[in-house]
């Protein structure tokens, strides 16, 4: 990226002043090396977001930012309904509420290592993964609506986990304001057989070891110690979320002119928050959040079943579940006043600081857990939200390493079989229904997660807590 238009506010915070149609500046959190390595589309898309009606303060991009649909992936923006603010389906994304949850096995990693091959095979057989994967549940219309309204609470009510899980999930496991009636029949039909599935792309289930502790006090609050074995699950709302995004992007693009919105990019299709289409989208989007929460809850149950068979001494309590790809109404300081604003996080995760009332009581003093996912052969990280981060980008942080190249380019460089063999030689077992998918998600196709996490930490967005290294990866 050409960074000549940016001025450094700090070593890991850069600002591009508002020009032309931009209503606010662009602010990117990254060190200079990461910033220069970003594709020019990040700057262009972040500037386009800065031109949307009702945006406040700045159009933000996280250290993992790369080209996306409309918003850059890693983009964060807040809109004020009192200033004509909009809601954008492109600012949420297609995989609504894609997120990561992390479970503690209660075991040391050497206990897992002793049964690594057997555990990998059993998880792969039990966890449906890949394009078109289906689960054991088939949801009829009434059950579908109950799931879309109830989220993880609905799943727990059916016996997939227990009430203790809900205390460690954003929104208590159930997103308020969901309106199943706003979700199209087509979207519901796509989800009919997909509950309890990983899906494809960058989604995964990993068994990991805690390789390093960076903050002893916060790690202890999260229940983490060096050598522990944990399980991370990364997936979202599957076909239902994608269909909702597709339908509302089309409708918002058509209706923009009616609301006198000049779109800088058709992919930034949006509607006024208080408009009829805006309210319908919010109701459907919140239902999709519940779908994702329920999906991860069912997957958690399946993982626990496998461990009960292979490692019956495992406990598997939930550490936390955090979503990216959302729009939420949140209370933040804007200038001198506290206001309710609509915060879009596209490929970015909430990272509320210590003491925030939305953090579970047991974790509140430490700050919200943040999970930064790796890619099969690279480390993942646990971070914690900071007080400083609340004033930087509405309590937000990055969500992963971020792609450094397209899937097409990755296929040119790597073979799935070669990636699996290389990782096996390093002691990492990969199981996937698609070798093509493995090649597309090769570790080398992503940015350096260490650099991304360090930038987030140095910028003050979130504090590094623990480094997780993969042992087993079930890849979608």
C-alpha positions as CSV (number, residue, x, y, z in Angstrom):
1,X,0.0,0.0,0.0
2,X,1.1,3.5,-0.7
3,X,1.2,5.1,2.7
4,X,2.0,8.7,1.6
5,X,-1.5,9.9,2.5
6,X,-1.2,8.6,6.1
7,X,0.4,10.3,9.1
8,X,1.5,8.3,12.2
9,X,-0.4,9.0,15.4
10,X,1.7,6.4,17.1
11,X,4.0,3.5,15.9
12,X,0.9,1.3,15.4
13,X,-1.8,3.9,14.6
14,X,-2.0,5.7,11.3
15,X,-4.5,8.3,10.1
16,X,-5.6,9.4,6.6
17,X,-7.4,12.7,6.9
18,X,-10.9,13.1,5.4
19,X,-10.9,14.4,1.8
20,X,-13.5,14.5,-0.9
21,X,-16.7,12.7,0.0
22,X,-15.2,11.3,3.2
23,X,-17.1,12.5,6.3
24,X,-14.4,11.2,8.8
25,X,-10.8,10.1,8.6
26,X,-9.5,6.6,8.1
27,X,-7.5,5.1,11.0
28,X,-5.5,1.9,10.6
29,X,-3.9,0.1,13.5
30,X,-0.7,-1.5,12.2
31,X,3.1,-1.1,12.3
32,X,4.7,0.4,9.2
33,X,5.7,-3.0,7.8
34,X,2.1,-4.4,8.1
35,X,0.7,-1.1,6.7
36,X,2.9,-1.2,3.6
37,X,2.1,-4.8,3.0
38,X,-1.7,-4.2,2.9
39,X,-3.3,-4.1,-0.5
40,X,-4.4,-0.7,-1.8
41,X,-8.0,-1.9,-1.7
42,X,-7.9,-1.6,2.1
43,X,-7.3,2.1,1.9
44,X,-9.9,2.5,-0.9
45,X,-12.6,0.5,0.9
46,X,-11.9,2.2,4.3
47,X,-12.2,5.6,2.6
48,X,-15.5,4.6,1.0
49,X,-16.8,3.5,4.4
50,X,-15.8,6.9,5.7
51,X,-18.2,8.5,3.2
52,X,-21.3,6.7,4.5
53,X,-24.1,8.7,6.1
54,X,-24.0,9.0,9.9
55,X,-20.6,7.5,10.4
56,X,-18.9,9.0,13.5
57,X,-15.3,9.6,14.5
58,X,-13.4,7.4,12.0
59,X,-13.4,4.5,9.6
60,X,-11.1,2.0,11.4
61,X,-9.1,-1.0,10.1
62,X,-7.4,-3.6,12.3
63,X,-3.8,-5.0,11.9
64,X,-5.1,-8.0,9.9
65,X,-7.0,-5.8,7.4
66,X,-7.3,-7.0,3.8
67,X,-9.7,-6.6,0.9
68,X,-13.2,-7.6,1.5
69,X,-16.8,-7.1,0.1
70,X,-17.6,-3.5,0.6
71,X,-15.9,-3.0,4.0
72,X,-12.4,-4.2,4.3
73,X,-12.1,-7.3,6.4
74,X,-10.9,-6.0,9.7
75,X,-13.1,-3.0,9.3
76,X,-14.9,-1.3,12.2
77,X,-17.3,1.7,11.9
78,X,-20.0,3.1,14.2
79,X,-23.1,5.0,13.0
80,X,-25.3,7.3,14.9
81,X,-29.0,7.0,14.2
82,X,-29.6,10.6,15.3
83,X,-27.2,11.7,12.6
84,X,-28.9,9.7,9.8
85,X,-26.7,6.7,10.4
86,X,-27.0,3.6,8.3
87,X,-26.8,-0.1,8.7
88,X,-24.8,-2.0,6.0
89,X,-25.1,-5.6,5.1
90,X,-21.7,-5.3,3.5
91,X,-20.4,-4.0,6.8
92,X,-21.4,-7.2,8.6
93,X,-20.5,-9.7,5.9
94,X,-21.9,-12.9,4.5
95,X,-20.9,-15.2,7.4
96,X,-22.9,-13.4,10.0
97,X,-21.6,-13.9,13.6
98,X,-18.7,-16.1,12.4
99,X,-16.7,-16.5,15.6
100,X,-14.4,-18.5,17.9
101,X,-15.1,-20.3,21.1
102,X,-12.4,-21.8,23.2
103,X,-12.8,-24.8,25.6
104,X,-10.4,-25.9,28.3
105,X,-9.9,-29.7,28.3
106,X,-8.7,-29.7,31.9
107,X,-5.7,-31.7,30.7
108,X,-2.0,-31.1,29.9
109,X,-1.1,-31.3,26.3
110,X,1.0,-34.5,26.8
111,X,-2.2,-36.4,27.7
112,X,-3.6,-35.4,24.3
113,X,-0.3,-36.2,22.5
114,X,-0.5,-39.8,23.7
115,X,-3.8,-40.3,21.8
116,X,-3.4,-37.6,19.1
117,X,-4.0,-39.8,16.1
118,X,-7.1,-41.5,17.5
119,X,-8.5,-38.1,18.7
120,X,-7.9,-36.6,15.3
121,X,-9.7,-39.4,13.5
122,X,-12.6,-39.4,15.9
123,X,-13.1,-35.7,15.8
124,X,-13.0,-35.8,12.0
125,X,-15.7,-38.5,11.9
126,X,-17.9,-36.8,14.4
127,X,-17.7,-33.2,13.3
128,X,-19.4,-32.5,9.9
129,X,-17.1,-30.3,7.8
130,X,-16.7,-29.0,4.3
131,X,-19.0,-27.5,1.6
132,X,-22.5,-28.9,1.8
133,X,-21.9,-30.7,5.1
134,X,-25.0,-31.6,7.1
135,X,-25.6,-32.4,10.7
136,X,-27.8,-34.8,12.6
137,X,-30.6,-32.3,13.2
138,X,-33.3,-31.5,10.7
139,X,-35.2,-28.4,11.7
140,X,-38.9,-28.1,10.7
141,X,-40.3,-24.6,10.5
142,X,-41.4,-24.2,14.1
143,X,-38.0,-25.6,15.4
144,X,-36.2,-23.3,13.0
145,X,-37.9,-20.2,14.3
146,X,-37.2,-21.3,17.9
147,X,-33.5,-21.7,17.1
148,X,-33.3,-18.3,15.4
149,X,-35.0,-16.7,18.4
150,X,-33.2,-18.7,21.1
151,X,-29.6,-19.1,20.0
152,X,-27.3,-21.1,22.3
153,X,-30.1,-21.0,24.9
154,X,-32.3,-23.0,22.6
155,X,-29.5,-25.5,22.0
156,X,-28.8,-25.9,25.8
157,X,-32.6,-26.4,26.3
158,X,-32.3,-29.4,23.9
159,X,-29.4,-30.9,25.9
160,X,-26.5,-29.5,24.0
161,X,-24.4,-28.3,26.9
162,X,-25.6,-26.7,30.1
163,X,-26.4,-23.3,31.7
164,X,-22.8,-22.7,32.7
165,X,-21.9,-22.4,29.0
166,X,-24.3,-19.5,28.6
167,X,-22.5,-17.4,31.1
168,X,-19.4,-17.5,28.9
169,X,-21.0,-16.5,25.6
170,X,-21.6,-13.0,24.3
171,X,-25.2,-11.8,24.9
172,X,-25.6,-14.7,27.3
173,X,-26.0,-17.0,24.3
174,X,-29.1,-15.3,22.9
175,X,-29.1,-12.1,20.8
176,X,-32.0,-9.9,21.7
177,X,-34.1,-8.3,19.0
178,X,-33.9,-11.4,16.6
179,X,-36.9,-11.6,14.3
180,X,-37.2,-15.1,12.6
181,X,-40.0,-13.8,10.5
182,X,-37.6,-11.4,8.7
183,X,-35.6,-14.4,7.5
184,X,-36.6,-15.7,4.1
185,X,-37.9,-19.2,3.5
186,X,-34.9,-19.8,1.2
187,X,-32.4,-18.9,4.0
188,X,-34.2,-21.2,6.4
189,X,-34.2,-24.0,3.9
190,X,-30.5,-23.6,3.4
191,X,-30.0,-24.1,7.1
192,X,-32.5,-26.9,7.6
193,X,-29.8,-29.6,7.8
194,X,-26.7,-27.6,8.6
195,X,-26.8,-27.2,12.4
196,X,-23.8,-28.6,14.1
197,X,-21.5,-28.3,11.1
198,X,-18.2,-26.4,10.5
199,X,-18.6,-25.5,6.9
200,X,-15.7,-24.7,4.7
201,X,-13.1,-22.0,3.9
202,X,-11.2,-20.8,6.9
203,X,-13.4,-22.6,9.4
204,X,-11.8,-25.1,11.7
205,X,-11.8,-27.1,14.9
206,X,-8.3,-27.2,16.6
207,X,-6.9,-29.0,19.6
208,X,-4.1,-26.7,20.8
209,X,-1.5,-26.5,23.6
210,X,-0.8,-23.4,25.6
211,X,2.8,-22.8,24.4
212,X,3.5,-19.4,26.1
213,X,2.0,-17.2,28.7
214,X,2.4,-13.4,28.2
215,X,0.3,-12.1,31.1
216,X,0.2,-14.5,34.2
217,X,-2.6,-12.7,36.0
218,X,-5.0,-12.5,33.2
219,X,-4.2,-16.0,32.0
220,X,-5.0,-17.3,35.5
221,X,-8.3,-15.4,35.4
222,X,-9.1,-17.2,32.1
223,X,-8.0,-20.5,33.6
224,X,-4.9,-20.9,31.4
225,X,-1.5,-22.2,32.2
226,X,1.5,-23.2,30.1
227,X,1.2,-26.7,28.8
228,X,-2.6,-26.8,29.0
229,X,-4.6,-28.4,26.2
230,X,-7.6,-26.4,24.8
231,X,-10.0,-26.7,21.9
232,X,-11.0,-23.8,19.6
233,X,-14.0,-23.9,17.3
234,X,-14.2,-21.4,14.4
235,X,-17.5,-21.2,12.4
236,X,-20.6,-19.2,11.9
237,X,-24.1,-19.1,10.6
238,X,-23.5,-21.2,7.5
239,X,-25.9,-21.0,4.6
240,X,-28.5,-19.0,6.4
241,X,-26.2,-16.1,7.2
242,X,-24.9,-16.1,3.6
243,X,-28.4,-16.0,2.2
244,X,-29.4,-13.1,4.5
245,X,-26.4,-11.1,3.4
246,X,-27.0,-11.8,-0.3
247,X,-30.7,-10.9,-0.2
248,X,-30.3,-7.7,1.8
249,X,-27.3,-6.4,-0.1
250,X,-29.3,-6.7,-3.2
251,X,-32.3,-5.0,-1.7
252,X,-30.3,-2.2,0.0
253,X,-28.5,-1.5,-3.3
254,X,-31.8,-1.0,-5.1
255,X,-33.4,1.1,-2.3
256,X,-30.3,3.4,-1.7
257,X,-31.5,6.0,-4.2
258,X,-34.9,6.1,-2.5
259,X,-33.2,7.2,0.7
260,X,-31.0,9.7,-1.2
261,X,-27.8,7.7,-0.4
262,X,-25.1,8.0,-3.0
263,X,-23.1,4.8,-2.6
264,X,-19.4,5.2,-3.2
265,X,-19.4,1.4,-4.0
266,X,-22.4,-0.8,-4.7
267,X,-20.9,-3.4,-2.4
268,X,-21.4,-0.8,0.5
269,X,-25.2,-1.2,0.0
270,X,-26.9,0.2,3.1
271,X,-30.1,1.7,4.5
272,X,-31.0,4.2,7.2
273,X,-31.1,2.5,10.6
274,X,-34.7,3.7,11.2
275,X,-35.9,2.7,7.7
276,X,-38.2,-0.2,7.0
277,X,-35.5,-2.2,5.2
278,X,-32.9,-1.3,7.8
279,X,-35.1,-2.6,10.6
280,X,-35.9,-5.8,8.7
281,X,-32.2,-6.4,8.1
282,X,-31.4,-5.9,11.8
283,X,-34.1,-8.4,12.8
284,X,-32.8,-11.0,10.3
285,X,-29.1,-10.3,11.1
286,X,-29.8,-10.8,14.8
287,X,-31.5,-14.1,14.1
288,X,-28.4,-15.2,12.1
289,X,-26.3,-14.3,15.2
290,X,-28.5,-16.7,17.2
291,X,-28.0,-19.3,14.5
292,X,-24.2,-19.1,14.8
293,X,-24.3,-19.2,18.6
294,X,-26.6,-22.3,18.4
295,X,-24.3,-23.9,15.8
296,X,-21.2,-23.5,17.9
297,X,-23.1,-24.8,21.0
298,X,-24.0,-28.0,19.2
299,X,-20.5,-28.4,17.9
300,X,-19.3,-28.0,21.5
301,X,-21.5,-30.9,22.6
302,X,-20.1,-33.1,19.8
303,X,-16.6,-32.3,20.8
304,X,-17.4,-33.2,24.4
305,X,-18.8,-36.5,23.3
306,X,-15.6,-37.4,21.4
307,X,-13.4,-36.4,24.4
308,X,-15.6,-38.5,26.7
309,X,-14.9,-41.5,24.6
310,X,-11.2,-40.9,23.9
311,X,-10.1,-39.0,27.0
312,X,-12.8,-39.5,29.6
313,X,-10.9,-37.5,32.3
314,X,-11.4,-34.3,30.2
315,X,-13.8,-31.7,31.5
316,X,-14.1,-29.1,28.7
317,X,-15.7,-26.0,30.3
318,X,-16.2,-23.1,28.0
319,X,-13.7,-20.3,28.4
320,X,-15.5,-17.8,26.2
321,X,-17.3,-17.4,22.8
322,X,-16.8,-14.2,20.8
323,X,-18.2,-13.3,17.4
324,X,-16.9,-11.3,14.5
325,X,-19.1,-10.1,11.5
326,X,-21.8,-8.3,13.5
327,X,-23.6,-5.0,14.0
328,X,-24.6,-4.3,17.5
329,X,-26.2,-1.4,19.4
330,X,-23.6,-0.4,22.0
331,X,-23.2,2.5,24.4
332,X,-19.9,4.4,23.8
333,X,-18.5,7.8,24.6
334,X,-18.7,10.0,21.5
335,X,-17.1,13.4,22.2
336,X,-18.4,14.5,25.6
337,X,-21.4,12.3,25.7
338,X,-22.3,8.6,26.1
339,X,-24.5,7.5,23.1
340,X,-26.1,4.4,21.7
341,X,-24.4,3.7,18.3
342,X,-24.5,0.9,15.8
343,X,-21.1,-0.7,15.7
344,X,-20.2,-2.7,12.6
345,X,-17.3,-5.2,13.0
346,X,-16.4,-6.9,9.7
347,X,-13.7,-9.5,10.4
348,X,-13.1,-7.8,13.8
349,X,-14.1,-8.8,17.3
350,X,-15.4,-7.1,20.3
351,X,-12.7,-6.5,22.9
352,X,-14.3,-4.7,25.9
353,X,-12.0,-3.5,28.6
354,X,-11.9,-4.4,32.3
355,X,-15.0,-3.6,34.3
356,X,-17.4,-3.5,31.4
357,X,-20.8,-4.7,32.5
358,X,-21.2,-6.9,29.3
359,X,-18.3,-9.1,30.4
360,X,-19.2,-12.1,32.6
361,X,-18.6,-11.3,36.3
362,X,-15.9,-14.0,36.6
363,X,-13.9,-12.4,33.9
364,X,-14.8,-8.7,34.3
365,X,-11.7,-7.6,36.2
366,X,-9.4,-9.1,33.5
367,X,-11.2,-7.8,30.5
368,X,-13.0,-9.6,27.7
369,X,-11.2,-12.6,26.2
370,X,-10.3,-12.2,22.5
371,X,-9.4,-15.1,20.3
372,X,-7.1,-14.5,17.3
373,X,-7.1,-17.6,15.1
374,X,-4.2,-19.1,13.2
375,X,-4.2,-21.3,10.1
376,X,-3.5,-25.0,10.7
377,X,0.3,-24.6,11.1
378,X,0.5,-21.2,12.8
379,X,-0.2,-20.2,16.3
380,X,-3.4,-18.7,17.6
381,X,-3.6,-16.2,20.5
382,X,-5.7,-15.3,23.5
383,X,-5.8,-11.6,24.2
384,X,-7.8,-9.5,26.6
385,X,-9.6,-6.2,26.0
386,X,-8.1,-3.0,27.5
387,X,-9.4,0.2,28.9
388,X,-7.4,2.1,26.3
389,X,-9.0,0.1,23.5
390,X,-12.5,1.4,24.5
391,X,-11.5,4.8,23.3
392,X,-9.6,3.7,20.2
393,X,-12.1,1.8,18.1
394,X,-15.2,1.1,20.3
395,X,-13.5,-1.8,22.2
396,X,-12.6,-3.7,19.0
397,X,-9.6,-5.9,18.0
398,X,-8.5,-8.0,15.1
399,X,-9.9,-11.5,14.6
400,X,-7.1,-13.5,12.9
401,X,-3.9,-13.1,10.9
402,X,-5.7,-11.9,7.7
403,X,-5.0,-13.3,4.3
404,X,-1.9,-12.2,2.5
405,X,-2.9,-13.7,-0.9
406,X,-5.9,-14.9,-2.7
407,X,-7.1,-18.5,-2.6
408,X,-6.3,-18.8,-6.3
409,X,-2.7,-17.8,-5.7
410,X,-2.5,-20.2,-2.8
411,X,-3.6,-23.1,-5.1
412,X,-0.8,-22.2,-7.5
413,X,1.8,-22.4,-4.7
414,X,0.8,-25.3,-2.6
415,X,-0.9,-28.7,-2.9
416,X,-3.2,-29.9,-0.1
417,X,-1.4,-33.2,0.1
418,X,1.9,-31.4,0.5
419,X,0.6,-29.1,3.3
420,X,-0.8,-32.1,5.2
421,X,2.5,-34.0,5.0
422,X,4.5,-30.9,6.0
423,X,2.4,-30.3,9.0
424,X,2.4,-33.9,10.0
425,X,6.2,-33.8,10.0
426,X,5.9,-31.0,12.5
427,X,3.6,-33.0,14.7
428,X,0.3,-31.3,13.6
429,X,-2.4,-33.6,12.3
430,X,-4.8,-32.2,9.8
431,X,-8.0,-33.8,8.8
432,X,-10.2,-32.4,6.0
433,X,-12.7,-33.6,3.4
434,X,-11.0,-31.3,0.8
435,X,-7.3,-31.2,-0.1
436,X,-8.1,-28.3,-2.3
437,X,-9.5,-26.4,0.7
438,X,-6.3,-27.3,2.7
439,X,-4.2,-25.7,-0.1
440,X,-6.4,-22.6,-0.2
441,X,-5.9,-22.2,3.5
442,X,-2.1,-23.0,3.6
443,X,-0.4,-21.3,6.5
444,X,1.8,-19.3,4.1
445,X,-1.3,-17.7,2.5
446,X,-1.8,-15.7,5.7
447,X,0.0,-12.7,7.3
448,X,2.4,-13.3,10.1
449,X,0.1,-13.7,13.1
450,X,2.9,-12.8,15.5
451,X,3.2,-9.4,13.8
452,X,-0.5,-8.9,13.8
453,X,-0.9,-9.7,17.5
454,X,2.1,-7.6,18.4
455,X,0.6,-4.6,16.6
456,X,-2.8,-5.0,18.3
457,X,-1.0,-5.2,21.7
458,X,1.3,-2.2,21.0
459,X,-1.6,-0.1,19.7
460,X,-3.5,-0.8,22.9
461,X,-6.5,-2.5,21.3
462,X,-6.0,-5.7,23.3
463,X,-3.3,-7.2,25.6
464,X,-1.5,-10.4,24.7
465,X,-2.3,-13.2,27.2
466,X,-1.4,-16.6,25.8
467,X,0.0,-18.3,22.6
468,X,-1.7,-21.5,21.4
469,X,0.0,-23.9,19.1
470,X,-2.0,-26.5,17.1
471,X,-1.8,-30.3,17.6
472,X,-4.9,-31.4,15.7
473,X,-6.9,-29.4,13.1
474,X,-10.2,-30.5,11.5
475,X,-10.5,-28.2,8.5
476,X,-13.6,-27.4,6.6
